[in-house]
Amino acid sequence: MWEQNSAYMLPAIRLGFLVAPQWALPALVAAKNASDWHCPTPIQMAVGAFISDGHLSRHIRRVRRTYLERRNHLIGLLEMRLGDALRAVPSFYGMHMSAITGGRIDCEVVSKALATRGVMIHSLARYHLGPADRSGFVLGYAAVDLDSLEAAIKALAEEILR
């Protein structure tokens, strides 16, 4: 029987799985064999049982609710504190979102100032290879709680609205 918090052990055991099309299997098997040959059988069996017993599905449902709550909270904070300065870009993928400026904010300067305060919010500029046609930020919400989101957006607002 799995304990309720057993999902938290999975990243530590460094085991993943992939559902791949038949045509890709030879290349994937070759890549796996070149990288580490195989994962320990007992761990594979334990993870297989974890998945087939429905624990992974329950975990995914739970964290989807958590991330949706954080995402919605972040959008609300942006609208409340920075609605005139930043516009959230709608996205339902990943555990981050972008917020675009009206072009009057030096996002690199703001990102560096936030870093000195312990707040890591990256400028979109770091994701451009050439000249950017817009500016903004990438805001992650996977590894923070609601209070930390509030503190980060408060700090962002203080830097932008100086």
N, CA, C and O of each residue as an XYZ file, in Angstrom:
648
protein
N       0.843     -1.181      0.000
C       0.000      0.000      0.000
C       0.885      1.239      0.000
O       1.837      1.325      0.775
N       0.572      2.198     -0.868
C       1.340      3.435     -0.962
C       0.855      4.421      0.078
O      -0.345      4.532      0.328
N       1.795      5.144      0.689
C       1.409      6.213      1.589
C       0.963      7.415      0.773
O       1.317      7.542     -0.399
N       0.202      8.279      1.381
C      -0.347      9.429      0.680
C       0.741     10.308      0.064
O       0.532     10.847     -1.022
N       1.875     10.468      0.706
C       2.926     11.352      0.211
C       3.952     10.632     -0.652
O       5.018     11.189     -0.913
N       3.670      9.420     -1.100
C       4.667      8.681     -1.864
C       5.001      9.324     -3.194
O       6.073      9.062     -3.741
N       4.119     10.162     -3.738
C       4.406     10.819     -5.015
C       5.624     11.724     -4.902
O       6.285     11.987     -5.907
N       5.931     12.197     -3.726
C       7.060     13.094     -3.552
C       8.395     12.372     -3.693
O       9.419     13.034     -3.860
N       8.427     11.070     -3.634
C       9.685     10.351     -3.794
C      10.064     10.186     -5.252
O      11.235      9.949     -5.546
N       9.140     10.300     -6.160
C       9.412      9.971     -7.550
C      10.533     10.783     -8.192
O      11.341     10.190     -8.906
N      10.641     12.089     -7.991
C      11.759     12.793     -8.619
C      13.116     12.281     -8.145
O      14.082     12.292     -8.907
N      13.194     11.839     -6.914
C      14.471     11.400     -6.362
C      14.949     10.075     -6.944
O      16.150      9.804     -6.929
N      14.056      9.255     -7.451
C      14.498      7.955     -7.956
C      14.916      7.993     -9.419
O      15.385      6.992     -9.962
N      14.745      9.162    -10.064
C      15.237      9.401    -11.415
C      14.773      8.325    -12.402
O      15.571      7.701    -13.101
N      13.485      8.139    -12.427
C      12.886      7.171    -13.340
C      11.737      7.853    -14.052
O      10.869      8.454    -13.420
N      11.738      7.758    -15.345
C      10.666      8.342    -16.127
C      10.126      7.323    -17.103
O      10.668      6.224    -17.227
N       9.073      7.678    -17.788
C       8.543      6.789    -18.813
C       8.070      7.621    -19.974
O       7.845      8.825    -19.852
N       7.924      6.966    -21.098
C       7.542      7.641    -22.317
C       6.650      6.711    -23.122
O       6.965      5.533    -23.290
N       5.554      7.229    -23.611
C       4.694      6.492    -24.531
C       5.052      7.011    -25.911
O       4.759      8.156    -26.256
N       5.686      6.157    -26.693
C       6.242      6.594    -27.978
C       5.614      5.820    -29.129
O       5.151      4.693    -28.951
N       5.600      6.432    -30.313
C       5.116      5.704    -31.489
C       6.100      4.589    -31.856
O       7.297      4.683    -31.584
N       5.588      3.571    -32.458
C       6.391      2.395    -32.809
C       7.628      2.782    -33.623
O       8.709      2.238    -33.396
N       7.479      3.714    -34.566
C       8.604      4.070    -35.431
C       9.778      4.688    -34.667
O      10.911      4.654    -35.149
N       9.520      5.251    -33.483
C      10.574      5.919    -32.716
C      11.299      4.986    -31.755
O      12.351      5.345    -31.225
N      10.754      3.796    -31.521
C      11.324      2.906    -30.505
C      12.794      2.558    -30.735
O      13.566      2.635    -29.779
N      13.232      2.182    -31.937
C      14.659      1.842    -32.091
C      15.594      2.983    -31.679
O      16.594      2.752    -30.998
N      15.276      4.190    -32.083
C      16.136      5.322    -31.726
C      16.084      5.595    -30.225
O      17.109      5.904    -29.616
N      14.911      5.484    -29.632
C      14.787      5.728    -28.195
C      15.510      4.666    -27.377
O      16.174      4.989    -26.392
N      15.390      3.422    -27.770
C      16.098      2.341    -27.071
C      17.602      2.544    -27.192
O      18.329      2.366    -26.214
N      18.078      2.914    -28.375
C      19.509      3.160    -28.566
C      19.980      4.325    -27.685
O      21.047      4.251    -27.076
N      19.198      5.380    -27.619
C      19.569      6.537    -26.786
C      19.599      6.144    -25.315
O      20.509      6.539    -24.586
N      18.622      5.379    -24.878
C      18.586      4.938    -23.483
C      19.784      4.053    -23.169
O      20.435      4.222    -22.138
N      20.072      3.112    -24.059
C      21.209      2.213    -23.844
C      22.527      2.981    -23.810
O      23.427      2.629    -23.048
N      22.650      4.016    -24.619
C      23.878      4.804    -24.644
C      24.023      5.653    -23.385
O      25.141      5.969    -22.978
N      22.909      6.022    -22.770
C      22.992      6.909    -21.617
C      23.186      6.171    -20.297
O      24.006      6.593    -19.482
N      22.455      5.081    -20.063
C      22.640      4.388    -18.775
C      22.163      2.940    -18.767
O      22.049      2.345    -17.695
N      21.895      2.386    -19.873
C      21.500      0.995    -20.073
C      20.125      0.678    -19.507
O      19.201      0.439    -20.285
N      19.942      0.664    -18.196
C      18.607      0.373    -17.657
C      18.475      0.902    -16.233
O      19.464      1.184    -15.556
N      17.243      1.025    -15.808
C      16.947      1.417    -14.436
C      16.767      0.148    -13.616
O      16.397     -0.889    -14.166
N      17.017      0.207    -12.323
C      16.872     -0.985    -11.488
C      15.449     -1.566    -11.571
O      14.465     -0.833    -11.480
N      15.360     -2.876    -11.743
C      14.075     -3.554    -11.904
C      13.132     -3.329    -10.721
O      11.953     -3.066    -10.957
N      13.576     -3.416     -9.467
C      12.634     -3.190     -8.361
C      12.000     -1.803     -8.397
O      10.821     -1.641     -8.084
N      12.793     -0.806     -8.781
C      12.238      0.548     -8.866
C      11.235      0.628    -10.004
O      10.177      1.237     -9.849
N      11.550      0.018    -11.156
C      10.601      0.009    -12.267
C       9.296     -0.665    -11.859
O       8.215     -0.184    -12.198
N       9.391     -1.770    -11.137
C       8.184     -2.492    -10.706
C       7.367     -1.650     -9.718
O       6.139     -1.609     -9.795
N       8.061     -0.980     -8.793
C       7.359     -0.152     -7.811
C       6.643      1.007     -8.503
O       5.491      1.302     -8.186
N       7.314      1.660     -9.439
C       6.692      2.772    -10.149
C       5.554      2.267    -11.029
O       4.518      2.924    -11.133
N       5.732      1.111    -11.662
C       4.651      0.521    -12.450
C       3.422      0.270    -11.605
O       2.303      0.551    -12.034
N       3.618     -0.257    -10.403
C       2.489     -0.494     -9.497
C       1.863      0.830     -9.052
O       0.641      0.940     -8.954
N       2.698      1.828     -8.785
C       2.224      3.151     -8.404
C       1.291      3.707     -9.484
O       0.234      4.261     -9.182
N       1.698      3.550    -10.741
C       0.892      4.051    -11.855
C      -0.363      3.210    -12.034
O      -1.462      3.756    -12.134
N      -0.219      1.903    -12.074
C      -1.381      1.046    -12.354
C      -2.403      1.054    -11.217
O      -3.584      0.801    -11.452
N      -1.967      1.338    -10.002
C      -2.907      1.434     -8.874
C      -3.635      2.783     -8.827
O      -4.475      3.002     -7.954
N      -3.317      3.685     -9.759
C      -4.031      4.954     -9.852
C      -3.454      6.093     -9.030
O      -4.025      7.184     -9.014
N      -2.337      5.870     -8.347
C      -1.764      6.918     -7.499
C      -1.228      8.087     -8.323
O      -1.349      9.239     -7.907
N      -0.643      7.808     -9.476
C      -0.133      8.884    -10.315
C      -1.284      9.754    -10.825
O      -1.177     10.980    -10.836
N      -2.367      9.132    -11.242
C      -3.525      9.902    -11.720
C      -4.084     10.797    -10.621
O      -4.431     11.949    -10.880
N      -4.176     10.280     -9.397
C      -4.661     11.094     -8.278
C      -3.713     12.261     -8.008
O      -4.146     13.387     -7.762
N      -2.425     11.975     -8.057
C      -1.432     13.026     -7.836
C      -1.571     14.117     -8.902
O      -1.546     15.304     -8.576
N      -1.714     13.733    -10.147
C      -1.837     14.711    -11.232
C      -3.098     15.551    -11.055
O      -3.058     16.765    -11.254
N      -4.201     14.936    -10.689
C      -5.434     15.705    -10.450
C      -5.236     16.717     -9.327
O      -5.697     17.854     -9.424
N      -4.552     16.307     -8.265
C      -4.335     17.191     -7.119
C      -3.439     18.367     -7.515
O      -3.760     19.513     -7.203
N      -2.332     18.104     -8.191
C      -1.425     19.203     -8.517
C      -2.004     20.107     -9.608
O      -1.677     21.293     -9.659
N      -2.842     19.574    -10.466
C      -3.512     20.447    -11.446
C      -4.359     21.496    -10.738
O      -4.361     22.667    -11.119
N      -5.078     21.066     -9.705
C      -5.879     22.024     -8.928
C      -4.979     23.052     -8.250
O      -5.287     24.244     -8.240
N      -3.877     22.592     -7.689
C      -2.938     23.483     -7.006
C      -2.376     24.510     -7.973
O      -2.359     25.702     -7.668
N      -1.915     24.062     -9.139
C      -1.317     24.979    -10.105
C      -2.346     25.922    -10.710
O      -2.029     27.075    -11.005
N      -3.562     25.453    -10.897
C      -4.618     26.335    -11.401
C      -4.918     27.432    -10.382
O      -5.107     28.591    -10.750
N      -4.961     27.064     -9.109
C      -5.191     28.063     -8.065
C      -4.065     29.097     -8.055
O      -4.327     30.296     -7.953
N      -2.813     28.640     -8.162
C      -1.683     29.560     -8.173
C      -1.727     30.458     -9.412
O      -1.491     31.662     -9.318
N      -2.030     29.870    -10.571
C      -2.106     30.632    -11.821
C      -3.155     31.729    -11.708
O      -2.890     32.887    -12.031
N      -4.341     31.363    -11.252
C      -5.424     32.334    -11.119
C      -5.085     33.424    -10.099
O      -5.419     34.594    -10.290
N      -4.426     33.028     -9.027
C      -4.010     33.998     -8.013
C      -3.001     34.975     -8.610
O      -3.083     36.180     -8.372
N      -2.050     34.455     -9.385
C      -1.048     35.291    -10.028
C      -1.699     36.280    -10.994
O      -1.346     37.459    -11.002
N      -2.632     35.815    -11.796
C      -3.339     36.707    -12.727
C      -4.070     37.798    -11.960
O      -4.025     38.965    -12.349
N      -4.738     37.433    -10.883
C      -5.440     38.420    -10.068
C      -4.497     39.452     -9.471
O      -4.807     40.643     -9.449
N      -3.344     38.997     -8.986
C      -2.357     39.923     -8.426
C      -1.827     40.879     -9.488
O      -1.675     42.074     -9.235
N      -1.547     40.352    -10.672
C      -1.056     41.207    -11.760
C      -2.089     42.268    -12.124
O      -1.759     43.442    -12.293
N      -3.341     41.839    -12.242
C      -4.394     42.795    -12.593
C      -4.579     43.848    -11.504
O      -4.761     45.029    -11.800
N      -4.533     43.418    -10.248
C      -4.769     44.327     -9.138
C      -3.615     45.320     -8.956
O      -3.850     46.514     -8.771
N      -2.370     44.831     -9.008
C      -1.221     45.682     -8.691
C      -0.577     46.334     -9.914
O      -0.014     47.424     -9.815
N      -0.662     45.661    -11.078
C       0.081     46.138    -12.247
C      -0.756     46.161    -13.515
O      -0.213     46.092    -14.618
N      -2.058     46.256    -13.370
C      -2.954     46.193    -14.519
C      -2.671     47.201    -15.609
O      -2.911     46.924    -16.784
N      -2.166     48.368    -15.242
C      -1.855     49.387    -16.243
C      -0.467     49.206    -16.845
O      -0.187     49.729    -17.924
N       0.404     48.470    -16.160
C       1.794     48.340    -16.604
C       2.085     47.026    -17.315
O       2.932     46.981    -18.207
N       1.386     45.948    -16.928
C       1.637     44.616    -17.497
C       0.337     43.962    -17.921
O      -0.711     44.161    -17.307
N       0.427     43.176    -18.984
C      -0.732     42.411    -19.460
C      -0.347     40.935    -19.479
O       0.576     40.536    -20.190
N      -1.055     40.129    -18.697
C      -0.791     38.694    -18.658
C      -1.143     38.074    -20.013
O      -2.165     38.408    -20.613
N      -0.290     37.175    -20.481
C      -0.538     36.459    -21.725
C      -1.242     35.154    -21.363
O      -0.687     34.338    -20.627
N      -2.457     34.948    -21.873
C      -3.186     33.723    -21.520
C      -2.417     32.472    -21.923
O      -1.930     32.366    -23.048
N      -2.314     31.529    -20.995
C      -1.648     30.266    -21.264
C      -2.145     29.236    -20.259
O      -2.322     29.534    -19.078
N      -2.364     28.041    -20.738
C      -2.771     26.953    -19.858
C      -1.760     25.820    -19.910
O      -2.084     24.687    -19.553
N      -0.542     26.107    -20.348
C       0.508     25.099    -20.477
C       1.682     25.483    -19.596
O       1.982     26.665    -19.423
N       2.331     24.494    -19.050
C       3.477     24.757    -18.203
C       3.060     25.302    -16.853
O       1.879     25.314    -16.506
N       4.039     25.748    -16.103
C       3.795     26.299    -14.771
C       4.430     27.670    -14.658
O       5.046     28.034    -13.656
N       4.247     28.411    -15.742
C       4.720     29.786    -15.805
C       3.840     30.540    -16.790
O       3.082     29.942    -17.554
N       3.951     31.837    -16.761
C       3.213     32.658    -17.722
C       4.053     33.880    -18.051
O       4.999     34.214    -17.338
N       3.699     34.525    -19.117
C       4.375     35.756    -19.503
C       3.456     36.935    -19.220
O       2.231     36.819    -19.224
N       4.088     38.064    -18.975
C       3.364     39.321    -18.822
C       4.098     40.346    -19.677
O       5.302     40.549    -19.521
N       3.370     40.983    -20.571
C       3.939     41.915    -21.546
C       3.763     43.353    -21.054
O       2.723     43.715    -20.504
N       4.798     44.157    -21.263
C       4.737     45.574    -20.891
C       4.253     46.387    -22.086
O       4.149     45.892    -23.209
N       3.965     47.637    -21.804
C       3.627     48.562    -22.879
C       4.873     49.129    -23.537
O       4.766     50.009    -24.391
N       6.059     48.645    -23.158
C       7.296     49.091    -23.760
C       8.031     50.172    -23.000
O       9.117     50.576    -23.416
N       7.482     50.649    -21.912
C       8.100     51.740    -21.160
C       8.959     51.250    -19.988
O       9.503     52.065    -19.242
N       9.082     49.967    -19.823
C       9.782     49.404    -18.670
C      11.043     48.697    -19.147
O      10.990     47.913    -20.096
N      12.178     48.963    -18.502
C      13.408     48.241    -18.796
C      13.387     46.955    -17.963
O      13.796     46.945    -16.802
N      12.916     45.902    -18.564
C      12.684     44.645    -17.843
C      13.968     44.012    -17.324
O      13.957     43.346    -16.288
N      15.072     44.214    -18.031
C      16.360     43.683    -17.552
C      16.768     44.372    -16.254
O      17.224     43.711    -15.321
N      16.611     45.664    -16.188
C      16.951     46.413    -14.977
C      16.056     45.966    -13.829
O      16.528     45.767    -12.710
N      14.771     45.810    -14.106
C      13.830     45.368    -13.073
C      14.190     43.963    -12.592
O      14.194     43.707    -11.388
N      14.491     43.054    -13.514
C      14.851     41.677    -13.141
C      16.084     41.651    -12.248
O      16.130     40.912    -11.265
N      17.086     42.462    -12.594
C      18.310     42.506    -11.784
C      18.042     43.096    -10.403
O      18.587     42.619     -9.407
N      17.217     44.114    -10.339
C      16.873     44.713     -9.042
C      16.109     43.707     -8.178
O      16.344     43.611     -6.973
N      15.201     42.963     -8.797
C      14.446     41.954     -8.048
C      15.370     40.850     -7.536
O      15.192     40.356     -6.423
N      16.348     40.467     -8.342
C      17.281     39.418     -7.919
C      18.029     39.815     -6.655
O      18.306     38.969     -5.805
N      18.356     41.091     -6.526
C      19.043     41.540     -5.306
C      18.128     41.449     -4.086
O      18.590     41.438     -2.945
N      16.826     41.384     -4.350
C      15.843     41.252     -3.271
C      15.440     39.794     -3.056
O      14.570     39.502     -2.234
N      16.073     38.880     -3.796
C      15.764     37.463     -3.655
C      14.568     37.000     -4.463
O      14.049     35.907     -4.236
N      14.125     37.824     -5.408
C      12.971     37.485     -6.244
C      13.480     37.236     -7.659
O      14.025     38.136     -8.297
N      13.302     36.021     -8.141
C      13.804     35.657     -9.471
C      12.664     35.704    -10.483
O      11.885     34.759    -10.602
N      12.578     36.800    -11.198
C      11.612     36.965    -12.285
C      12.425     37.370    -13.508
O      13.058     38.426    -13.520
N      12.406     36.536    -14.526
C      13.240     36.772    -15.700
C      12.554     37.671    -16.724
O      11.336     37.649    -16.896
N      13.366     38.441    -17.376
C      12.910     39.255    -18.490
C      12.732     38.358    -19.710
O      13.454     37.375    -19.874
N      11.780     38.696    -20.557
C      11.597     37.961    -21.808
C      12.825     38.072    -22.708
O      13.044     37.214    -23.563
N      13.623     39.118    -22.526
C      14.783     39.341    -23.387
C      15.735     38.154    -23.390
O      16.390     37.899    -24.401
N      15.826     37.435    -22.302
C      16.755     36.301    -22.251
C      16.312     35.158    -23.156
O      17.091     34.236    -23.396
N      15.096     35.194    -23.661
C      14.578     34.142    -24.533
C      14.596     34.534    -26.006
O      14.129     33.773    -26.853
N      15.132     35.715    -26.321
C      15.217     36.186    -27.709
C      16.635     36.004    -28.222
O      17.601     36.277    -27.510
N      16.756     35.545    -29.452
C      18.077     35.461    -30.073
C      18.452     36.771    -30.752
O      19.625     37.140    -30.801
N      17.480     37.447    -31.259
C      17.724     38.721    -31.946
C      17.024     39.835    -31.217
O      16.667     39.700    -30.046
N      16.828     40.933    -31.907
C      16.121     42.052    -31.285
C      14.680     41.670    -30.945
O      13.977     41.062    -31.753
N      14.265     42.028    -29.763
C      12.905     41.698    -29.316
C      11.920     42.737    -29.834
O      12.234     43.924    -29.908
N      10.733     42.279    -30.188
C       9.706     43.213    -30.642
C       8.735     43.587    -29.521
O       7.826     44.391    -29.731
N       8.920     43.012    -28.346
C       8.132     43.370    -27.171
C       8.937     43.035    -25.930
O       9.909     42.281    -25.990
N       8.529     43.595    -24.818
C       9.238     43.326    -23.567
C       8.248     42.831    -22.529
O       7.042     43.056    -22.627
N       8.791     42.158    -21.542
C       7.943     41.623    -20.485
C       8.725     40.690    -19.585
O       9.955     40.708    -19.553
N       7.993     39.885    -18.865
C       8.579     38.991    -17.880
C       8.006     37.589    -18.023
O       6.907     37.400    -18.544
N       8.773     36.610    -17.549
C       8.292     35.237    -17.406
C       8.129     35.005    -15.914
O       9.074     35.168    -15.142
N       6.930     34.626    -15.518
C       6.589     34.472    -14.106
C       6.273     33.008    -13.822
O       5.282     32.474    -14.321
N       7.108     32.369    -13.029
C       6.873     30.980    -12.668
C       6.062     30.876    -11.396
O       6.175     31.711    -10.499
N       5.230     29.825    -11.329
C       4.423     29.650    -10.117
C       4.410     28.210     -9.619
O       3.584     27.864     -8.775
N       5.294     27.377    -10.114
C       5.303     25.969     -9.717
C       5.833     25.757     -8.305
O       5.284     24.956     -7.547
N       6.882     26.460     -7.955
C       7.576     26.177     -6.700
C       7.336     27.226     -5.622
O       8.150     27.375     -4.710
N       6.235     27.948     -5.718
C       5.944     28.984     -4.722
C       4.514     28.846     -4.225
O       3.626     28.396     -4.948
N       4.314     29.241     -2.982
C       2.952     29.224     -2.446
C       2.285     30.575     -2.708
O       2.912     31.485     -3.251
N       1.040     30.700     -2.330
C       0.285     31.925     -2.610
C       0.895     33.148     -1.931
O       0.925     34.230     -2.518
N       1.379     32.989     -0.707
C       1.999     34.112     -0.005
C       3.274     34.573     -0.716
O       3.542     35.772     -0.807
N       4.055     33.617     -1.216
C       5.278     33.967     -1.940
C       4.953     34.664     -3.254
O       5.670     35.578     -3.662
N       3.884     34.245     -3.920
C       3.455     34.940     -5.139
C       3.104     36.389     -4.824
O       3.480     37.304     -5.557
N       2.378     36.586     -3.727
C       2.009     37.950     -3.343
C       3.244     38.800     -3.067
O       3.314     39.953     -3.490
N       4.213     38.235     -2.361
C       5.435     38.970     -2.053
C       6.205     39.306     -3.329
O       6.731     40.411     -3.460
N       6.273     38.369     -4.262
C       7.004     38.595     -5.516
C       6.329     39.675     -6.356
O       7.012     40.544     -6.898
N       5.018     39.636     -6.473
C       4.314     40.638     -7.278
C       4.353     42.000     -6.592
O       4.409     43.033     -7.260
N       4.324     42.004     -5.273
C       4.491     43.273     -4.551
C       5.847     43.881     -4.870
O       5.945     45.074     -5.158
N       6.888     43.066     -4.820
C       8.249     43.548     -5.130
C       8.337     44.008     -6.591
O       8.947     45.036     -6.884
N       7.728     43.245     -7.501
C       7.726     43.624     -8.913
C       7.037     44.984     -9.087
O       7.537     45.853     -9.800
N       5.903     45.156     -8.439
C       5.182     46.426     -8.532
C       6.005     47.579     -7.978
O       6.013     48.670     -8.549
N       6.691     47.345     -6.879
C       7.536     48.402     -6.301
C       8.642     48.807     -7.262
O       8.940     49.993     -7.395
N       9.246     47.846     -7.927
C      10.331     48.156     -8.871
C       9.795     48.859    -10.118
O      10.420     49.800    -10.609
N       8.672     48.426    -10.626
C       8.128     48.998    -11.861
C       7.548     50.391    -11.624
O       7.707     51.285    -12.454
N       6.881     50.569    -10.497
C       6.144     51.818    -10.264
C       6.969     52.879     -9.540
O       6.408     53.862     -9.055
N       8.273     52.704     -9.460
C       9.153     53.698     -8.811
C       9.045     55.033     -9.469
O       9.712     55.981     -9.054
